[in-house]
């Protein structure tokens, strides 16, 4: 039997054992991963994002909203009205990705001007942002399966105040099979490259939350990291105002979390006590995601991806709000994870730098 196949089979057996014998750790909601500061209320309901528009914002100067803008190394020119028109996605760097199709630029055809182009949230290069998903380089089969899960009500999020989840459900339900395949092939054709810089620290910049994203406040005031991961834009103007797809993010993580995460990710938290192997709380991630965590067959790559996104998915799986075909494999893996475990796993996984694209 081939070593990789044997490792996968042993890992699956371990997962089955965990699922049969372990009770869920019941980690408290990692509010920061959802871009909120207070727990949801029983009355909170999922509401999609506002429809795309080219209207001027009444609280901003009209001349500022309509004047041409530029970003370094791009020959393109767009106004803020153009940048904010998510039904007609701008493209600062067309050479960085395959040609954008209609589904990328305009969204599902049957929604007309109410649609958002896939690249509006996930960016033309597919790297996404902390409040949504990093999807460049996903196996097309996995991508298609996730869209089907959204379509069929099998994938939602634990916190109903996260508006991009119901938005994604509406978009998925409006997509044709041809549009789904086109999107899967587009994002699957790109390799994942570094996007988030991980910094271990005891203190982080004070922030405000805008659209489920943490934005640093002006000045140098800091606060304790308090066991969180705080993911912020490298450059607020480039990322938020201009949607520059080459301007990435910083993830501040607790001191020591990367080393602790490495142990959980590579061994499942296994230890040796008095010469005896003591199983950990989980299973080594490489069992299914590949030894380099860049994916395996139709299992997604996770190395270098947004830690906010990763922790949201771990928690959603633990709480049962992801119910697709692949969820049963992950649920025993996450069942016993604590909030600190999730932080450590995400800190380590995000810190991994994928090899250069070939």
C-alpha positions in Angstrom: 0.0 0.0 0.0 1.3 3.5 -0.9 2.5 5.5 2.1 0.2 8.5 1.3 -2.9 6.2 1.0 -2.0 4.4 4.2 -1.7 7.8 6.0 -5.1 8.9 4.8 -6.7 5.7 5.8 -5.2 5.8 9.3 -6.2 9.4 9.6 -9.8 8.6 8.6 -9.9 5.8 11.1 -8.6 8.2 13.8 -11.3 10.7 12.9 -14.0 8.0 13.2 -12.6 7.1 16.6 -12.7 10.7 17.7 -16.3 11.1 16.5 -17.4 8.0 18.3 -15.8 8.7 21.7 -15.5 12.5 22.1 -17.9 15.2 23.0 -17.7 18.6 21.4 -15.6 21.1 23.3 -18.2 23.7 22.9 -15.8 26.6 22.2 -17.4 30.0 22.8 -18.0 32.0 19.6 -14.8 33.7 18.4 -16.6 37.1 17.8 -13.5 38.6 16.2 -13.5 36.0 13.4 -17.0 37.2 12.4 -16.1 40.8 12.6 -18.4 41.6 15.5 -17.9 42.6 19.1 -21.0 41.3 20.9 -22.8 37.9 20.7 -25.9 37.6 18.4 -29.3 38.1 19.9 -32.1 35.5 19.4 -34.0 38.1 17.3 -31.1 38.6 14.8 -31.9 37.5 11.3 -29.7 37.0 8.2 -30.1 39.9 5.8 -28.2 40.1 2.5 -26.0 43.0 1.6 -27.4 46.1 0.0 -27.8 46.0 -3.8 -24.9 47.4 -6.0 -25.4 51.0 -7.0 -23.6 53.8 -8.8 -25.4 56.5 -6.8 -23.4 59.3 -5.2 -23.2 59.0 -1.4 -24.9 62.1 0.1 -22.4 62.3 3.0 -19.4 62.6 0.7 -18.2 65.4 -1.6 -19.4 64.6 -5.2 -16.3 65.8 -6.8 -14.2 63.4 -4.7 -16.4 60.6 -5.6 -16.2 61.2 -9.4 -12.5 62.2 -9.9 -10.2 59.6 -11.5 -8.1 57.5 -9.1 -4.9 55.5 -9.8 -2.9 52.9 -8.0 0.8 52.2 -8.3 1.9 50.0 -11.3 -1.5 50.1 -12.9 -2.4 52.0 -16.1 -6.1 51.9 -15.2 -8.1 54.9 -13.9 -11.3 54.6 -11.9 -13.5 56.9 -9.8 -14.9 55.9 -6.4 -18.3 55.4 -8.2 -16.6 52.9 -10.4 -14.8 51.2 -7.5 -18.1 50.8 -5.6 -20.1 49.5 -8.6 -20.0 45.8 -7.7 -22.2 44.9 -10.7 -19.4 46.0 -13.0 -16.2 45.0 -11.2 -13.1 47.2 -11.8 -9.8 45.5 -12.8 -6.6 47.4 -11.8 -4.3 44.6 -13.0 -5.8 42.5 -15.8 -2.4 40.7 -16.3 -2.5 39.2 -12.9 -5.3 36.7 -13.7 -7.2 35.0 -16.5 -9.6 37.2 -18.5 -12.7 38.0 -16.4 -15.9 36.4 -17.7 -19.4 37.9 -17.2 -19.9 36.0 -14.0 -16.7 37.4 -12.6 -17.4 41.0 -13.6 -21.2 41.2 -13.4 -22.5 38.2 -11.5 -25.4 35.8 -12.4 -27.0 37.0 -15.6 -30.6 36.3 -14.4 -30.2 38.8 -11.5 -29.4 41.7 -13.9 -28.2 44.9 -12.1 -29.0 43.4 -8.7 -26.1 40.9 -9.0 -22.6 41.2 -7.7 -19.7 40.0 -9.8 -17.8 37.2 -8.1 -14.7 39.3 -8.3 -16.3 42.2 -6.4 -15.9 40.5 -3.0 -13.3 37.8 -3.8 -11.2 40.2 -6.0 -10.2 39.5 -9.5 -7.2 37.5 -8.2 -9.4 35.4 -6.0 -7.5 36.2 -2.8 -10.6 37.6 -1.1 -10.6 39.5 2.2 -11.0 38.5 5.9 -14.7 39.0 5.8 -15.2 36.6 2.9 -13.4 33.7 1.4 -9.9 33.3 -0.2 -10.8 31.1 -3.2 -7.9 31.3 -5.7 -6.5 27.9 -6.3 -9.4 25.9 -5.0 -10.0 22.6 -6.8 -12.9 23.2 -9.2 -14.7 20.1 -7.8 -14.5 21.5 -4.2 -15.7 25.0 -5.4 -18.7 23.5 -7.3 -19.6 21.5 -4.2 -19.6 24.6 -2.0 -21.8 26.5 -4.4 -24.2 23.5 -4.5 -24.2 23.6 -0.6 -25.1 27.3 -0.7 -27.9 26.6 -3.2 -29.4 23.8 -1.2 -29.3 25.5 2.2 -26.5 23.2 3.5 -24.0 26.0 4.1 -24.7 29.0 6.3 -22.8 30.8 9.1 -23.3 30.6 12.9 -23.7 34.4 13.2 -26.8 35.6 11.3 -25.4 39.2 11.3 -22.8 38.2 8.7 -24.6 39.6 5.6 -22.3 38.2 2.9 -23.5 34.6 3.7 -27.2 35.2 2.7 -25.8 37.3 -0.2 -23.8 34.3 -1.3 -26.8 32.0 -1.0 -28.9 34.3 -3.3 -26.0 34.4 -5.8 -25.5 30.7 -5.8 -29.2 30.1 -6.3 -29.2 32.4 -9.3 -26.2 30.9 -11.0 -26.6 28.5 -13.9 -24.5 25.3 -14.1 -22.5 26.9 -16.8 -21.7 30.0 -14.7 -20.7 27.8 -11.7 -18.3 25.9 -13.9 -16.9 29.1 -15.4 -16.3 30.5 -11.9 -14.8 27.2 -10.6 -12.4 27.0 -13.6 -11.4 30.7 -13.3 -10.4 30.6 -9.6 -9.0 27.1 -9.9 -6.6 28.2 -12.7 -4.7 30.5 -10.3 -2.1 29.5 -7.7 -2.3 30.7 -4.2 0.4 33.2 -3.2 1.2 35.0 0.1 -1.5 37.5 1.1 -1.5 37.8 4.9 1.5 38.7 7.0 1.4 37.1 10.4 2.9 38.9 13.4 3.0 37.5 17.0 2.4 40.2 19.6 0.9 40.9 23.0 -0.7 44.2 22.0 -2.5 45.2 18.8 -3.6 48.6 17.3 -7.0 49.8 18.6 -9.5 49.2 15.8 -13.1 49.9 14.7 -15.3 47.4 12.8 -16.5 48.4 9.4 -18.5 45.8 7.4 -17.2 42.9 9.6 -13.6 44.0 9.0 -11.2 45.4 11.6 -9.8 48.8 10.7 -7.0 50.4 12.8 -7.8 53.7 14.4 -5.6 56.7 13.7 -2.7 57.1 16.0 -0.5 54.7 17.9 -2.9 53.6 20.7 -2.9 49.8 21.4 -4.8 47.3 23.5 -4.1 43.7 24.7 -4.6 41.0 22.0 -6.6 39.0 24.6 -6.4 35.6 22.8 -7.8 36.9 19.5 -6.5 37.2 16.0 -6.9 40.7 14.7 -6.7 40.9 10.9 -6.4 44.4 9.4 -5.5 45.8 5.9 -1.8 46.6 5.3 -3.0 49.9 3.8 -6.5 51.1 4.5 -6.8 53.5 1.6 -5.5 50.9 -0.9 -7.6 48.1 0.4 -10.8 49.8 1.4 -11.1 52.9 -0.7 -9.5 51.7 -3.9 -10.0 47.9 -3.7 -6.4 47.3 -4.8 -6.0 43.6 -5.2 -2.3 43.8 -4.6 -2.7 45.3 -1.1 -2.9 42.5 1.4 -3.4 42.1 5.2 -1.7 41.8 8.5 -2.8 39.2 11.0 -1.8 39.9 14.6 -1.7 36.6 16.6 -0.9 35.8 20.3 2.7 35.2 21.2 3.5 31.5 21.0 0.4 30.6 19.0 2.4 29.7 15.8 4.5 27.0 17.7 1.4 25.7 19.5 -0.5 25.6 16.2 2.3 23.7 14.5 2.0 20.9 17.1 -1.8 20.7 16.6 -1.6 20.9 12.8 1.2 18.4 12.3 0.4 15.8 15.0 -3.2 16.5 16.0 -1.8 17.5 19.5 -0.5 14.0 20.1 2.1 13.7 23.0 4.2 10.9 24.6 3.8 10.4 28.3 5.9 7.8 30.1 6.7 6.2 26.8 3.1 5.9 25.8 1.4 7.8 22.9 -1.4 10.0 24.1 -3.8 11.0 21.3 -4.5 14.7 20.8 -7.7 16.6 20.5 -7.7 16.5 16.7 -6.1 14.9 13.6 -3.1 16.1 11.6 -4.4 18.5 8.9 -2.0 17.0 6.3 -4.0 13.8 6.4 -6.6 15.3 4.1 -5.2 18.7 3.0 -1.9 17.3 1.8 1.6 17.3 3.5 2.1 20.9 2.4 -1.5 21.9 3.2 -1.9 23.1 -0.4 -4.8 20.7 -1.0 -5.1 17.1 -2.2 -7.4 16.0 -5.1 -10.7 17.8 -4.2 -9.8 18.9 -0.7 -9.0 22.6 -0.5 -5.6 24.1 0.3 -5.4 26.0 3.5 -1.8 27.2 3.8 -1.4 31.0 3.9 -5.1 31.7 3.9 -7.0 34.2 6.0 -7.0 33.2 9.7 -10.4 34.9 10.3 -11.9 32.8 7.5 -10.3 29.6 8.8 -11.5 30.1 12.3 -15.0 30.9 11.1 -15.1 27.7 9.2 -13.8 25.6 12.1 -16.4 27.1 14.4 -19.2 26.8 11.8 -18.3 23.1 11.4 -18.2 22.6 15.1 -21.6 24.2 15.6 -23.2 22.3 12.6 -24.0 25.2 10.3 -22.0 23.6 7.5 -23.8 20.4 6.5 -22.5 19.6 3.1 -21.1 16.3 1.9 -17.6 16.9 3.2 -18.8 18.3 6.6 -19.1 14.8 8.3 -15.3 14.3 7.7 -14.4 17.6 9.4 -16.9 17.5 12.3 -15.0 14.9 14.4 -11.8 16.8 13.6 -13.1 20.0 15.1 -15.4 18.5 17.8 -12.9 18.9 20.7 -11.2 22.1 19.6 -11.2 25.0 22.1 -11.2 28.6 21.0 -7.4 28.8 21.8 -6.9 25.7 19.6 -8.6 27.4 16.7 -6.5 30.5 17.2 -3.3 28.5 17.2 -4.2 26.3 14.2 -5.1 29.4 12.1 -2.0 31.3 13.2 0.3 28.5 12.1 -1.5 27.7 8.9 -1.7 31.3 7.8 2.0 31.8 8.6 3.0 29.1 6.0 4.2 30.6 2.8 3.3 28.6 -0.3 6.1 28.0 -2.9 6.3 30.4 -5.8 3.8 29.7 -8.6 5.3 27.9 -11.6 
